[in-house]
Amino acid sequence: QVQLVESGGGWVQPGGSLRLSCTASTSIFSIYAMGWYRQAPGKQRELVADVSNAYRTNYADSVKGRFTISRDNAKKTVYLEMNSLKPEDTAVYYCNADPLGTMTGRGYWGQGTQVTVSS
């Protein structure tokens, strides 16, 4: 069992920035693919970005050029740098750790962190 602890959510005005962090409780963090999903009220959970255990990254079209995912294996942490935030980015953001090494959405989940973008 892997525990994921997210932090960094909050309220920000449109055009602002936030950085989310997710730290994992595993000694073999480097084998996991890590990803960020989000779920807005009344909508399905969607993949925002992921990074494989080989550092390959993938982004949803809606966040390309604005969000950057990165990982630090030494710190067992994955980050999501979010810039030029829009109201439609408002959602609960969840971290996922997939032991298969690529993101399938069937790994371990964090508890979620709220991101609110509004003026």
Phi and psi in degrees as GROMACS dihedral restraints (atoms count N, CA, C in turn):
[ dihedral_restraints ]
;  ai    aj    ak    al  type     phi  dphi    fc
    3     4     5     6     1  -111.1    20    10
    4     5     6     7     1   129.5    20    10
    6     7     8     9     1  -100.3    20    10
    7     8     9    10     1   136.2    20    10
    9    10    11    12     1  -119.1    20    10
   10    11    12    13     1   129.8    20    10
   12    13    14    15     1  -119.3    20    10
   13    14    15    16     1   116.2    20    10
   15    16    17    18     1   -96.9    20    10
   16    17    18    19     1   152.9    20    10
   18    19    20    21     1  -155.1    20    10
   19    20    21    22     1   166.2    20    10
   21    22    23    24     1   105.5    20    10
   22    23    24    25     1    -4.8    20    10
   24    25    26    27     1   -73.1    20    10
   25    26    27    28     1   174.2    20    10
   27    28    29    30     1   158.1    20    10
   28    29    30    31     1  -163.9    20    10
   30    31    32    33     1  -103.9    20    10
   31    32    33    34     1   139.6    20    10
   33    34    35    36     1  -149.2    20    10
   34    35    36    37     1   149.5    20    10
   36    37    38    39     1   -77.0    20    10
   37    38    39    40     1   155.2    20    10
   39    40    41    42     1   -53.6    20    10
   40    41    42    43     1   137.3    20    10
   42    43    44    45     1    91.1    20    10
   43    44    45    46     1   -10.2    20    10
   45    46    47    48     1   -82.0    20    10
   46    47    48    49     1  -175.2    20    10
   48    49    50    51     1  -133.3    20    10
   49    50    51    52     1   152.2    20    10
   51    52    53    54     1  -145.4    20    10
   52    53    54    55     1   154.2    20    10
   54    55    56    57     1  -125.4    20    10
   55    56    57    58     1   121.0    20    10
   57    58    59    60     1   -93.7    20    10
   58    59    60    61     1   146.1    20    10
   60    61    62    63     1  -127.9    20    10
   61    62    63    64     1   149.3    20    10
   63    64    65    66     1  -142.1    20    10
   64    65    66    67     1   118.7    20    10
   66    67    68    69     1  -110.1    20    10
   67    68    69    70     1   134.3    20    10
   69    70    71    72     1  -105.1    20    10
   70    71    72    73     1   147.5    20    10
   72    73    74    75     1   -98.5    20    10
   73    74    75    76     1    62.6    20    10
   75    76    77    78     1  -143.5    20    10
   76    77    78    79     1   145.3    20    10
   78    79    80    81     1   -84.5    20    10
   79    80    81    82     1    -8.2    20    10
   81    82    83    84     1  -117.7    20    10
   82    83    84    85     1    41.4    20    10
   84    85    86    87     1   -53.7    20    10
   85    86    87    88     1   -34.8    20    10
   87    88    89    90     1   -64.7    20    10
   88    89    90    91     1   -19.3    20    10
   90    91    92    93     1   -84.7    20    10
   91    92    93    94     1   -14.7    20    10
   93    94    95    96     1   -84.3    20    10
   94    95    96    97     1   141.2    20    10
   96    97    98    99     1   -78.7    20    10
   97    98    99   100     1   142.5    20    10
   99   100   101   102     1  -122.5    20    10
  100   101   102   103     1   141.6    20    10
  102   103   104   105     1  -146.4    20    10
  103   104   105   106     1   161.3    20    10
  105   106   107   108     1  -118.9    20    10
  106   107   108   109     1   129.4    20    10
  108   109   110   111     1  -117.2    20    10
  109   110   111   112     1   164.6    20    10
  111   112   113   114     1  -143.0    20    10
  112   113   114   115     1   155.0    20    10
  114   115   116   117     1  -139.9    20    10
  115   116   117   118     1   117.4    20    10
  117   118   119   120     1   -91.4    20    10
  118   119   120   121     1   157.5    20    10
  120   121   122   123     1   -55.5    20    10
  121   122   123   124     1   129.6    20    10
  123   124   125   126     1    77.5    20    10
  124   125   126   127     1     5.5    20    10
  126   127   128   129     1  -121.8    20    10
  127   128   129   130     1   161.5    20    10
  129   130   131   132     1   -76.9    20    10
  130   131   132   133     1   155.4    20    10
  132   133   134   135     1   -68.0    20    10
  133   134   135   136     1   136.2    20    10
  135   136   137   138     1  -130.4    20    10
  136   137   138   139     1   149.4    20    10
  138   139   140   141     1   -74.9    20    10
  139   140   141   142     1   129.2    20    10
  141   142   143   144     1   -96.4    20    10
  142   143   144   145     1   -50.6    20    10
  144   145   146   147     1  -162.6    20    10
  145   146   147   148     1   151.4    20    10
  147   148   149   150     1  -146.2    20    10
  148   149   150   151     1   158.8    20    10
  150   151   152   153     1  -134.6    20    10
  151   152   153   154     1   126.4    20    10
  153   154   155   156     1   -76.4    20    10
  154   155   156   157     1   175.4    20    10
  156   157   158   159     1   -71.6    20    10
  157   158   159   160     1    -8.2    20    10
  159   160   161   162     1  -103.4    20    10
  160   161   162   163     1    15.5    20    10
  162   163   164   165     1    68.8    20    10
  163   164   165   166     1    18.1    20    10
  165   166   167   168     1   -78.7    20    10
  166   167   168   169     1   132.5    20    10
  168   169   170   171     1  -110.8    20    10
  169   170   171   172     1   155.9    20    10
  171   172   173   174     1  -146.4    20    10
  172   173   174   175     1   138.6    20    10
  174   175   176   177     1  -131.6    20    10
  175   176   177   178     1   148.0    20    10
  177   178   179   180     1   -67.9    20    10
  178   179   180   181     1   146.7    20    10
  180   181   182   183     1   -57.0    20    10
  181   182   183   184     1   -33.6    20    10
  183   184   185   186     1   -69.0    20    10
  184   185   186   187     1   -15.8    20    10
  186   187   188   189     1  -118.0    20    10
  187   188   189   190     1    -3.4    20    10
  189   190   191   192     1   -58.0    20    10
  190   191   192   193     1   133.4    20    10
  192   193   194   195     1    86.4    20    10
  193   194   195   196     1   -11.0    20    10
  195   196   197   198     1  -115.6    20    10
  196   197   198   199     1   -34.8    20    10
  198   199   200   201     1  -109.7    20    10
  199   200   201   202     1   147.9    20    10
  201   202   203   204     1  -134.5    20    10
  202   203   204   205     1   126.4    20    10
  204   205   206   207     1  -101.2    20    10
  205   206   207   208     1   141.7    20    10
  207   208   209   210     1  -149.0    20    10
  208   209   210   211     1   162.3    20    10
  210   211   212   213     1  -136.1    20    10
  211   212   213   214     1   148.8    20    10
  213   214   215   216     1  -126.5    20    10
  214   215   216   217     1   100.5    20    10
  216   217   218   219     1   -64.6    20    10
  217   218   219   220     1   -32.8    20    10
  219   220   221   222     1   -64.8    20    10
  220   221   222   223     1   -33.7    20    10
  222   223   224   225     1   -96.5    20    10
  223   224   225   226     1    -0.7    20    10
  225   226   227   228     1    54.7    20    10
  226   227   228   229     1    42.5    20    10
  228   229   230   231     1  -134.3    20    10
  229   230   231   232     1   141.2    20    10
  231   232   233   234     1  -116.8    20    10
  232   233   234   235     1   144.0    20    10
  234   235   236   237     1  -120.1    20    10
  235   236   237   238     1   153.4    20    10
  237   238   239   240     1  -132.2    20    10
  238   239   240   241     1   107.0    20    10
  240   241   242   243     1   -87.5    20    10
  241   242   243   244     1   121.2    20    10
  243   244   245   246     1  -117.6    20    10
  244   245   246   247     1   117.7    20    10
  246   247   248   249     1  -118.3    20    10
  247   248   249   250     1   164.4    20    10
  249   250   251   252     1    48.7    20    10
  250   251   252   253     1    48.3    20    10
  252   253   254   255     1   -65.2    20    10
  253   254   255   256     1   145.4    20    10
  255   256   257   258     1  -120.5    20    10
  256   257   258   259     1   158.6    20    10
  258   259   260   261     1   -56.0    20    10
  259   260   261   262     1   -32.6    20    10
  261   262   263   264     1   -72.7    20    10
  262   263   264   265     1    -5.2    20    10
  264   265   266   267     1   -83.4    20    10
  265   266   267   268     1    -6.0    20    10
  267   268   269   270     1   -62.7    20    10
  268   269   270   271     1   124.7    20    10
  270   271   272   273     1  -178.2    20    10
  271   272   273   274     1   170.8    20    10
  273   274   275   276     1   -88.5    20    10
  274   275   276   277     1   127.6    20    10
  276   277   278   279     1  -102.5    20    10
  277   278   279   280     1   129.3    20    10
  279   280   281   282     1  -117.2    20    10
  280   281   282   283     1   139.2    20    10
  282   283   284   285     1   -92.6    20    10
  283   284   285   286     1   144.1    20    10
  285   286   287   288     1  -133.5    20    10
  286   287   288   289     1   138.8    20    10
  288   289   290   291     1  -120.9    20    10
  289   290   291   292     1   118.2    20    10
  291   292   293   294     1  -110.6    20    10
  292   293   294   295     1   117.0    20    10
  294   295   296   297     1   -69.7    20    10
  295   296   297   298     1   -10.1    20    10
  297   298   299   300     1   -75.7    20    10
  298   299   300   301     1   -11.8    20    10
  300   301   302   303     1    92.0    20    10
  301   302   303   304     1   -17.5    20    10
  303   304   305   306     1  -128.3    20    10
  304   305   306   307     1   155.0    20    10
  306   307   308   309     1   -78.3    20    10
  307   308   309   310     1   118.4    20    10
  309   310   311   312     1  -116.1    20    10
  310   311   312   313     1   -11.1    20    10
  312   313   314   315     1    81.1    20    10
  313   314   315   316     1     7.5    20    10
  315   316   317   318     1  -111.1    20    10
  316   317   318   319     1    15.3    20    10
  318   319   320   321     1   -87.4    20    10
  319   320   321   322     1  -150.3    20    10
  321   322   323   324     1   -88.2    20    10
  322   323   324   325     1   148.3    20    10
  324   325   326   327     1  -116.2    20    10
  325   326   327   328     1   147.1    20    10
  327   328   329   330     1   -84.7    20    10
  328   329   330   331     1  -179.3    20    10
  330   331   332   333     1   -85.0    20    10
  331   332   333   334     1   -12.6    20    10
  333   334   335   336     1    95.5    20    10
  334   335   336   337     1   148.6    20    10
  336   337   338   339     1  -136.4    20    10
  337   338   339   340     1   134.5    20    10
  339   340   341   342     1   -80.5    20    10
  340   341   342   343     1   132.9    20    10
  342   343   344   345     1  -120.3    20    10
  343   344   345   346     1   124.0    20    10
  345   346   347   348     1  -123.3    20    10
  346   347   348   349     1   124.2    20    10
  348   349   350   351     1  -116.7    20    10
  349   350   351   352     1   111.2    20    10
  351   352   353   354     1  -160.4    20    10
  352   353   354   355     1   160.9    20    10
